[in-house]
Amino acid sequence: MRRARRSASELQQNLFMPAQTGCSVNCRYNAAVSEWLAESSAQGNDPPTTTGRSALEEKLMMKIRRSALAAACLLSTSVMAQTPAPAAAPAAPLPYGTGLTLAQAHTCAEAVRVEAARNSWLMVVSVVDSGGHEVLTERMDNAQFGSVAPAVEKARAAAAWRRPTKVFEDMIPAGGTSLRVLDIPGVIAIDGGLPIVRKGHIIGGVGTSGGTSAQDGVAAAACLKALEK
């Protein structure tokens, strides 16, 4: 009888942990009892008494139920771990502030001219206030006059939409519904327009034109660096 009891213990440990085969609780329970009785009989042991069998059945059933509950908890934890976190709320747009001064606009334009001359670019620079009103526009000697209007529009678009005009430019290659941005009045989808921000408020915008899209962007960035000093 000692060998039969060891077999029952082994069955409880090895056969009735949470099943990976989809077998139900009753299925595992019946298999447990049948296998234990078969092994006990094969070893020449007397069949268990009703009381002994009932005690074993209750013990096995309790173990199976605990295993099933543990498996359910593990599955629930796994599902929760795979659930993506909710997307963070977008940051609030920067508010408009008092427009930049004429002196600040001159500082901005001078920085653009210096950067352009250093790279042998012929540029037009335009600066607008926080309301999109033109403060100054300068065209370098021999710069094409066709770049005047784009520079002004870039400065206004950057201030009006509170973002660099390169954001619109980057939308174009995606095609599809992104192309609808071209139908929005006041949008120019070419790099070179940047909002001018001070103390968390938009005080104006700068626009440059005359080089490639990337060159216009570099020249406009020189304005912001100069105003940070």
BABA-742266 format. One record per residue (C-alpha): x, y, z; residue in one letter; residue number from 1. Coordinates in nm, 4 decimals, padded with zeros to 6 digits. Layout:
N
((X,Y,Z),A,NUM),
...
***
This chain:
229
((00.0000,00.0000,00.0000),M,1),
((00.2952,00.2386,00.0546),R,2),
((00.3910,00.2089,-00.3145),R,3),
((00.0337,00.2915,-00.4190),A,4),
((00.0328,00.6007,-00.1974),R,5),
((00.3579,00.7225,-00.3563),R,6),
((00.2074,00.6748,-00.7004),S,7),
((-00.0937,00.8793,-00.6038),A,8),
((00.1352,01.1573,-00.4814),S,9),
((00.3332,01.1489,-00.8039),E,10),
((00.0127,01.1662,-01.0067),L,11),
((-00.0983,01.4701,-00.8104),Q,12),
((00.2320,01.6474,-00.8759),Q,13),
((00.2915,01.5528,-01.2394),N,14),
((-00.0490,01.5027,-01.3968),L,15),
((-00.2727,01.7644,-01.2448),F,16),
((-00.0859,02.0915,-01.2769),M,17),
((-00.2619,02.3454,-01.5054),P,18),
((-00.3115,02.1540,-01.8292),A,19),
((-00.1788,02.2997,-02.1575),Q,20),
((-00.3876,02.0630,-02.3716),T,21),
((-00.7259,02.2251,-02.3109),G,22),
((-00.8526,01.9325,-02.0973),C,23),
((-01.1309,02.0457,-01.8637),S,24),
((-01.1263,02.0126,-01.4834),V,25),
((-01.3548,01.7086,-01.4940),N,26),
((-01.1443,01.5529,-01.7686),C,27),
((-00.8244,01.5844,-01.5626),R,28),
((-01.0022,01.4636,-01.2512),Y,29),
((-01.1342,01.1444,-01.4169),N,30),
((-00.7963,01.0737,-01.5717),A,31),
((-00.6273,01.1143,-01.2330),A,32),
((-00.8549,00.8732,-01.0531),V,33),
((-00.8478,00.6139,-01.3332),S,34),
((-00.4699,00.6137,-01.3596),E,35),
((-00.4210,00.5876,-00.9858),W,36),
((-00.6623,00.2913,-00.9615),L,37),
((-00.4935,00.1181,-01.2563),A,38),
((-00.1488,00.1528,-01.1082),E,39),
((-00.2672,00.0417,-00.7664),S,40),
((-00.4247,-00.2697,-00.9203),S,41),
((-00.1151,-00.3486,-01.1282),A,42),
((00.0962,-00.3518,-00.8113),Q,43),
((-00.1350,-00.6054,-00.6465),G,44),
((-00.2718,-00.3630,-00.3936),N,45),
((-00.6231,-00.3939,-00.2600),D,46),
((-00.8737,-00.1506,-00.4067),P,47),
((-00.9105,00.1559,-00.1846),P,48),
((-01.2030,00.1718,00.0496),T,49),
((-01.4893,00.4041,-00.0244),T,50),
((-01.3687,00.6390,00.2463),T,51),
((-01.0106,00.6333,00.1172),G,52),
((-01.1212,00.6823,-00.2413),R,53),
((-01.3477,00.9703,-00.1480),S,54),
((-01.0662,01.1381,00.0424),A,55),
((-00.8328,01.0973,-00.2563),L,56),
((-01.0953,01.2244,-00.5000),E,57),
((-01.1568,01.5324,-00.2877),E,58),
((-00.7851,01.5983,-00.2565),K,59),
((-00.7278,01.5615,-00.6299),L,60),
((-01.0235,01.7813,-00.7168),M,61),
((-00.9030,02.0546,-00.4796),M,62),
((-00.5562,02.0447,-00.6357),K,63),
((-00.6955,02.0603,-00.9899),I,64),
((-00.9185,02.3550,-00.9057),R,65),
((-00.6291,02.5434,-00.7499),R,66),
((-00.4199,02.4754,-01.0601),S,67),
((-00.6972,02.5936,-01.2900),A,68),
((-00.7388,02.9118,-01.0867),L,69),
((-00.3645,02.9788,-01.0971),A,70),
((-00.3636,02.9306,-01.4752),A,71),
((-00.6551,03.1725,-01.5150),A,72),
((-00.4776,03.4344,-01.3045),C,73),
((-00.1587,03.3908,-01.5084),L,74),
((-00.3499,03.4330,-01.8350),L,75),
((-00.5254,03.7436,-01.7049),S,76),
((-00.1937,03.8975,-01.5997),T,77),
((-00.0431,03.8220,-01.9400),S,78),
((-00.3330,03.9833,-02.1240),V,79),
((-00.3147,04.2931,-01.9057),M,80),
((00.0608,04.3197,-01.9632),A,81),
((00.0069,04.3121,-02.3422),Q,82),
((-00.2626,04.5807,-02.3376),T,83),
((-00.1068,04.9041,-02.4696),P,84),
((-00.1121,05.2065,-02.2448),A,85),
((-00.3514,05.4838,-02.3484),P,86),
((-00.1940,05.7514,-02.5659),A,87),
((-00.0802,06.0630,-02.3849),A,88),
((-00.2889,06.3726,-02.4376),A,89),
((-00.1327,06.6150,-02.6897),P,90),
((00.0456,06.9137,-02.5428),A,91),
((-00.1481,07.2382,-02.5378),A,92),
((-00.0414,07.4810,-02.8134),P,93),
((00.1707,07.7777,-02.7147),L,94),
((-00.0271,08.0988,-02.6628),P,95),
((00.0425,08.4176,-02.8551),Y,96),
((00.2217,08.6962,-02.6722),G,97),
((00.3127,09.0566,-02.7344),T,98),
((00.4757,09.0941,-03.0751),G,99),
((00.8526,09.1217,-03.1049),L,100),
((01.0115,09.4645,-03.1268),T,101),
((01.1727,09.6216,-03.4329),L,102),
((01.5113,09.5834,-03.2644),A,103),
((01.4525,09.2104,-03.2232),Q,104),
((01.3469,09.1864,-03.5871),A,105),
((01.6720,09.3556,-03.6961),H,106),
((01.8738,09.1160,-03.4782),T,107),
((01.6948,08.8256,-03.6420),C,108),
((01.7488,08.9524,-03.9969),A,109),
((02.1159,09.0267,-03.9358),E,110),
((02.1770,08.6721,-03.8099),A,111),
((02.0139,08.5316,-04.1232),V,112),
((02.2324,08.7526,-04.3488),R,113),
((02.5501,08.6449,-04.1679),V,114),
((02.4610,08.2747,-04.1971),E,115),
((02.3714,08.3129,-04.5638),A,116),
((02.6913,08.5037,-04.6469),A,117),
((02.9009,08.2439,-04.4644),R,118),
((02.7572,07.9761,-04.6939),N,119),
((02.7487,08.1962,-05.0091),S,120),
((02.3683,08.1899,-05.0224),W,121),
((02.1613,08.4798,-05.1523),L,122),
((01.8633,08.5095,-04.9230),M,123),
((01.5501,08.7081,-04.8524),V,124),
((01.4411,08.7244,-04.4878),V,125),
((01.1062,08.8385,-04.3519),S,126),
((00.9973,08.8841,-03.9905),V,127),
((00.6360,08.9174,-03.8703),V,128),
((00.4892,08.9860,-03.5262),D,129),
((00.2568,08.7583,-03.3260),S,130),
((-00.0397,08.8781,-03.5321),G,131),
((00.1266,08.7912,-03.8627),G,132),
((00.1914,09.1556,-03.9521),H,133),
((00.5110,09.2213,-04.1431),E,134),
((00.7747,09.3977,-03.9323),V,135),
((01.0561,09.3970,-04.1880),L,136),
((01.1673,09.2198,-04.5030),T,137),
((01.5224,09.2383,-04.6382),E,138),
((01.6658,09.1115,-04.9654),R,139),
((02.0396,09.0544,-04.9863),M,140),
((02.2232,09.2121,-05.2797),D,141),
((02.1608,09.0143,-05.5992),N,142),
((01.9096,08.7802,-05.4301),A,143),
((01.6216,08.6915,-05.6623),Q,144),
((01.3160,08.9094,-05.6031),F,145),
((01.0996,08.6025,-05.6621),G,146),
((01.1982,08.4899,-05.3108),S,147),
((01.0378,08.7923,-05.1423),V,148),
((00.6789,08.6630,-05.1408),A,149),
((00.7731,08.3089,-05.0240),P,150),
((00.9795,08.4504,-04.7353),A,151),
((00.6880,08.6623,-04.6154),V,152),
((00.4408,08.3727,-04.6496),E,153),
((00.6708,08.1356,-04.4597),K,154),
((00.7009,08.3816,-04.1692),A,155),
((00.3231,08.4279,-04.1559),R,156),
((00.2499,08.0555,-04.1814),A,157),
((00.4931,07.9732,-03.9001),A,158),
((00.3290,08.2276,-03.6703),A,159),
((-00.0284,08.1529,-03.7770),A,160),
((-00.0022,07.7744,-03.7408),W,161),
((00.2453,07.7857,-03.4506),R,162),
((00.4825,07.5364,-03.6089),R,163),
((00.7756,07.5220,-03.8532),P,164),
((00.6726,07.5137,-04.2180),T,165),
((00.8863,07.2001,-04.2528),K,166),
((00.6055,07.0151,-04.0712),V,167),
((00.3860,07.0741,-04.3759),F,168),
((00.6691,06.9868,-04.6137),E,169),
((00.7191,06.6510,-04.4403),D,170),
((00.3510,06.5659,-04.4869),M,171),
((00.3652,06.5823,-04.8675),I,172),
((00.5669,06.2627,-04.9393),P,173),
((00.3048,06.0579,-04.7509),A,174),
((00.0499,06.1498,-05.0187),G,175),
((-00.3140,06.0525,-04.9799),G,176),
((-00.5128,06.2613,-04.7349),T,177),
((-00.1948,06.4437,-04.6279),S,178),
((-00.2123,06.6395,-04.9527),L,179),
((-00.5214,06.8180,-04.8258),R,180),
((-00.2868,07.0459,-04.6314),V,181),
((-00.2092,07.2186,-04.9612),L,182),
((-00.5695,07.3427,-04.9777),D,183),
((-00.5497,07.5213,-04.6412),I,184),
((-00.5249,07.8990,-04.6893),P,185),
((-00.1985,08.0416,-04.5589),G,186),
((-00.0044,07.7131,-04.5594),V,187),
((00.3264,07.6936,-04.7464),I,188),
((00.4823,07.3480,-04.7461),A,189),
((00.8491,07.4464,-04.7769),I,190),
((01.1132,07.4604,-04.5047),D,191),
((01.2340,07.8042,-04.3949),G,192),
((00.9521,07.9309,-04.1736),G,193),
((00.9867,07.9176,-03.7935),L,194),
((00.7766,08.0583,-03.5071),P,195),
((00.9675,08.2881,-03.2724),I,196),
((00.9021,08.1919,-02.9096),V,197),
((00.9940,08.3780,-02.5925),R,198),
((00.8999,08.2789,-02.2365),K,199),
((00.6490,08.0220,-02.3605),G,200),
((00.4682,08.2663,-02.5929),H,201),
((00.4794,08.3084,-02.9699),I,202),
((00.5958,08.6639,-03.0408),I,203),
((00.6392,08.6353,-03.4163),G,204),
((00.7713,08.4342,-03.7076),G,205),
((01.0683,08.4351,-03.9435),V,206),
((01.0722,08.3254,-04.3065),G,207),
((01.3655,08.2805,-04.5427),T,208),
((01.3850,08.2024,-04.9132),S,209),
((01.6464,08.1966,-05.1856),G,210),
((01.8261,07.8658,-05.1388),G,211),
((01.7146,07.5054,-05.1292),T,212),
((01.4479,07.4069,-04.8802),S,213),
((01.7121,07.2760,-04.6381),A,214),
((01.9288,07.5895,-04.6797),Q,215),
((01.6298,07.8105,-04.6060),D,216),
((01.5722,07.6121,-04.2875),G,217),
((01.9333,07.6566,-04.1715),V,218),
((01.9228,08.0306,-04.2368),A,219),
((01.5964,08.0741,-04.0457),A,220),
((01.7353,07.8809,-03.7494),A,221),
((02.0170,08.1371,-03.7221),A,222),
((01.7543,08.3989,-03.6322),C,223),
((01.6297,08.1979,-03.3348),L,224),
((01.9835,08.1367,-03.2090),K,225),
((02.0604,08.5082,-03.2209),A,226),
((01.7474,08.6008,-03.0248),L,227),
((01.8350,08.3493,-02.7524),E,228),
((02.1482,08.5454,-02.6586),K,229),
***
